Amino acid sequence: MRTRHNDSPANEADLDRLIAEIIAGAHGDDEQLRAFHLAIQRGVELPCDAFVIGEPVSVIGFDYDCNPRRGLTVRCRRGDGSEHVVAASEVMPAQQARGADFLAAYRKWLGIGSSPERVAVPTRRKRQHKVTSTDLDLSHPIELVVLSVKNTAARCRPVGSDRVITLRATRLWDIVPGEIALVKPSKQWSYAGHPYLSGDIETRRIDVAALGLVPLKLEAQGAWIPEEHYWGEEGEPIEEWAKTIIAHGPRPAFEMEQILPGFDIDDFDSDPIGESNDLKDAGDSAAAYKLLMELCEADLRCLDAHAHLGNMSFEYRAEDAIRHYEVGIRIGELSLAPDFDGLLPWGHIDNRPFLRCMHGYGLCLWRLSRFEEAARVFDRMLWLNPADNQGVRFLIDEVRSKSVWEDRRDER
């Protein structure tokens, strides 16, 4: 029996194999529950950060009282120190917790799905586990994942952890959500129950693989047939960029999962991106910016938040905007295999945040005179979305000819 399981989220096939491994040789519910109890005790590292109906708790033990109807139970400790016993099926380990797939396998064995539905979709203000006084070693520089940035502070979490801390440091204007900041710490303290860290930001980098994010899902949407696509009126010449796409033939189309914390599918007025745009249009850019930062803090996979933060910076400073866009692109690319050859059509609306990040990124590269990189981004956009709803086909010749960026807003 394995004592530590892969930290990556398991798919259904992986869970089936894990279940078969755990209950091999066990007969009846009682024996199989005993087997699960033993496997979870060995596989889940305690104490373990987790959530019960969205409430952050620390898991301190797993029990089985030989009552198959009751099943496995969990002993949890809340932030106030109180301890409670809940059904193991109600516990969702934090994303970075080791052995989370053992509990997912247990829920699947029960026939209730691999994750508790009530905590599947985060809200913009989800409560989170907090960094404790023993979590950080202040004698060395600390790597922090940036979740959101305000004027005087940034919400962060240590790399490899889901626990959050507020950073007060110099150069806060120089980091964006999704980056990893290397901080030389000076002091750690707590105020009103919230942990704080002060220090100097020494370096920053984009390293999405180190963020520990679950890749966005891709849902197949059938085959895209070039012959069925509109390429212009009959008799009109086919543009050069389109000829390669047509010659390649049919390809699969996909829709990328869109993460939008706080969105209520039954209430379209709850759309936080639309709310942010309305605030900006009304002249309250500070409130719009704050709302977008809240989305990033709730879930860094909210690509539309990265795209709109980039949009807010674009007209003032392309060097800042490009980093917002790039973080969004790199997070989206976690879902795409290195040899991904499919389409992400604009017509499938959940693809739009990723395509918006690509568009903004390409424009920033052009504006910064990084012409070859910009051309590659625009070529890829045409390959992913031949309908070219964003109009990069009208720009790509200028980019290839290395024409200097001009602000065309007054011409539109």
N, C-alpha and C positions, 0 to 999 in steps of 0.2 A: 504494500500500500504506500502511495506517495505521501510524503509529509508536507510538501509545499507544491502548490499547483501554479500553473502559468497565471501571471497577473493580467494578461489580456482578456477582454470579455469573450466568453465562449459562445460559439454559435450553437444552433440546435443539434447539429450532428455531434459536436464536441460534448455537449451535455448528455446526449444518449450514450456515448462511449463511456463517459465518466460514471453515469448511473450504473451501467452494466459492470464496470470495474468494482464499484462500491458494494453492490448487492450480490456479486458472484458467490454462489454457494449458500446464500441466505434464503430460507424458506418462510413464507408467511410474513405478515406485516410486522410482527414483533421483532423477528430476527433482522429484517431489513432495516427497521428503525434503529436497532442497536448498531448495525453496520454503518448507517449514516451518522449516528452519534459519534462513533469512533473516528470516522473519516473526517468529519467536520472539526473535531477536537484536534486532530493532527494537522489538518490542512489550513485552518484559519488561525492567523497569528493574533494572540490576545495580549493586551486589550486592543480592541478594534473599533475604529470610528465607524459609525453607522447612523442610519436614520430610521425612525419608526413614525410612520404617517407624517413625514416631513420634519419631525423633531430630532435634532442632533443628540445622539447618545453615545456612550462608550460601552461596547459589549465586553463583559468581564467573564462570561461563562456560558456553556451550553449544557443542558440537562435532558435526561430522558427518565421518566418515573415508571417505565414499564407499562404505561397506559397507551395502547395504540390509538385510541380515540383522541387523546390529547396531543400525541406526537411530541416532537422536540420543542423545548422551550429555551428561552434566552434570558439571562440575567443582564440587565442594562443599568447603567448609572447615568443620570442626567447631570447637567451642568451645576445644579444646586446641591449635588451630592446624594440625592435620594435614589434608591434602587428599586427596580420594578422587574417583574417577570412577564414576558410576552411570548406569544407563539413565534417560533423561528421563522415561519412563513411571512411574518409581518416586518421582518428586519431587512433593510437594504444597506449592505456595506458601502462605505464611501468608495469613490472611484479608485483610489490608490490602495485600498485595503487588499492584503494578500489573501488569496483563497476565496474570493467572492463567488467563484464559479461553483464551489461546493454547496453554498446556500441556494444558488440558482438551480443546481441539479436537484436539490431536495424539493424545491417548489415544483419543479417539473414532474418529479416522481409523484407528488401529491395530486398532480393534474390541475394545478391552478395557475400555470404560466411561470416563466422564469424570473419575473420581477413583480413586486407589488404594484398594482396599477395606480394606487393612490399617490405614489411619489414618483411616478414616471416622468411627469412634466414639471420642470422647475418654474417657480414664479420669479419675478424680478427681485423679490426681497426674501428669498429663501434663507432661513437661518443656517449658519455654517459652524463647523467645528473651529475652535480657536487655538492658535499656537500657545503652548504653555511655557513656563519659565525654563523647563528642561529640554525643550525641543531644539534650541539653537545653540551652537558653539560660537560664542562671540570672540574667540581668539583667532578666528580665521574669517576671511571673506565668505559671504553667504550668497548663494544663488537663489533669487526669488523670481517666481513667475508673476508678471504684472497682470492684474485682473482689471483694475480701473484706476484712473488718475484724476485727481482734483488739484486745485491750486496749491494747497499746502501739504497734501498727503496722497499716498497711493495705497490701494488695497492689493495685497500680494499673498502668495502662498509659497513656501519653500518648495524647490524642485523635488518631486517624489512624494509630496504630501498634499492632502486636501485641506489642511488647517490654514486658517487665514490670519493675517496680521496687518496692521496699518503701519506703513513706512513713512517716516518724515525724514526727508533728505534733500540735499542740494540737487540741482539739475532735474527736478521732477518734470519740467517741460520737455525733457529730452527722451522720455520713454513713452511707449504706447502699449495698450493692452495686447497680450500675447507674446510680448518680448520677455527675455530673461535678463534680469539686471544683476550684475555682480556688485554686491554692496559690502563696503568695509564698515562693519558695525561699530557703534560707539556706546549705545545704551539700549537696554530693553526694560520696559516697565508696563504696568497695567493701570488703566484709569477707567472707573465705572464699569469694571468687568471686561474691558476690551484691551487686548494686547497691542503694544506699540513697539516700534524699533526705530532708532535714529542712526544715521550714518551717512556715508558718502557713496554715491553711485560711481563705480570705477569704470565699468564697461557695460554695454548692452548688446544683445544679439537676438536674431530670429532663429530659433531652433525648435520647430514645431514638434519634431519627434520626441523631444524631451518633456513636452507638456503633459504627456500621459492622457491624451484625449481619445475618446471613442470615435472612430471615423464615422462620418455621416453616411447614412444608408443610401444605396443606389437602387432604384426600382426600375426594372426593365419596362420599356414602353413600346416594344416591337421593333421591327426593322424600318429603317429609313431608306427609301428607294429614290435615287437621284432622278430617274426618268419621270417620277411623279411630282417633282419639285418645280416650282415656277422659276425659270431662268431669264424671263423677259419675253417680249412679244416675238411672235414667229418672224424669222428673217433677221432678227437682231443678232449681232455677233456675240458669242459667249466670251466673257471676260477671262483673262489668263488665269486668275486665281481660282476660278470655278472649274476650269478644265481638269485639273488634277483631282479635284473632289469627285467630279462626275466619273472620271476614268476608274477611280478606285472601286466604284460599284456600291451595292447596298451595305449598310453598316447598322449595328444595333443602336437604338436611342435609349437614353436613361433620364430619370428625374432624380436629382440629388435632394436628400432630406433637407428641409429647412427648419432650423431651430429658432424659435421666437418666444423667449420666456415671457410669460404673462399674457400671451394671446389666448383668448377664449374663442374657440371655433364657433360657438353659438352666439357670439356677440362681436361682429366685425368692427364695432366702434372701439373695441379694446386694443386695436392694432397699435403697438407702441412705436413702430417706425413711422406710421402716419401721424401719430401724435407728435413725434419729434419734428417732423417736417412742418406741421402746422405751427408749432412753437417758433421754429426758425423763421417761417414766413411772416409771423406776427411780430418779429423783431426781438424775440427772447432767445437768442442763441445760447445763452448760458444754461437755460433750462433744457433746451434741446440737447446740448452737449452732455449734461448730467444724465438725462434719460438714456442716451446711447451708452454711456459708461456703465450704467446700472445693468443694461442688457449684457454687456461683456462680462461684468462681474458675476452675473447669474450663470452664464454659460459662454465660454470663449468661442464656441462653435456658431454663435449667432453672426453669420457672415454679413448680413445686411447692416449690422451695427458697425462693423469694420468699414464697410463700403461708405456709409453715410458720415462716419467720422473722417474718412479720407476726403469726402466731398466738402466738409466744412473747412478743412485745412487747405484744400487745393488752390483756392483763389488767393491765398496769402503766402503759402510756402510749400512748394512741391516737394521739398526734401522731407517734410513731415508727413504730408499726405501719402507719399509712396509707401511709407512703412505701414500705415494702416491697411492700405490695399494689399500689400505683400503678405501680411499676416493672414488676411482673409483667404488669399489664394492658396497659401501653403496649408492652411487647415483644410480647405476643400480638397486639396490634392492628396490628403491622407486616404481619401476614398477611391482614388484612381490608381490602378496598377501602372507600373512604369511603361508598359506597352499598351496602355489604354487606347483603343482605336474607335471608340464609340462617339455618339453625339450627346450633347447636353442642350437641346433646343430651347430657345427663349419661350416658345409656346407652352412649355411645361413650366408653370410660373415659379416653382420652387428652385429652378435652376438660375433664376435671375440674380439672386445675391452673389453667387459665384461669378457670373458673367459681368456683373457691375464692378466687382473687385478687379477683374481682368481689364476691363475697359479703363478704369481709373489708373491702374498700374501702367498700362501702355501709354496713356496720355502723359503721365508724369515722366516716364522714360523719354518720351519725345521732347517734353518741355525742358528736360535736363540735358538734351542733346545726346542721349544714349540711343542713337538711331537704330543700330543693328538689333539691340535688345527689344526696342519698341516694335520693330518689324516682325520679330519672332513672336511676340505676344499677339499682335494683330493677325498674323497668319494662323496662329493656333485658335484664335477666336473664330475665324472663318471656318476652320476645320470642325470645331465643336458645334457651331451654329451657322450653317451655310445660309440661312435666311437673313443673317446679318441685320437683325433688328436695331443694332446700335450704330450702324453706319460706318464701320471701320474701313470698308472697301473704298470709301470716298477719301480716306486719309492715307492709305498705305503707300500710294505712289509718292506722295510728298515726303513721307518718312524715309522711303528707300532712296529718294534723291537728296536726302539730308537737308531738306528745307527747314529753316529755323522756325521754331514754334511761334505762332502768332495767336493772340487772344481774339477769337472770333465771336465773342458773345454779343458785341454790338452789331454784328452783321446778321444775327439770327432774328 
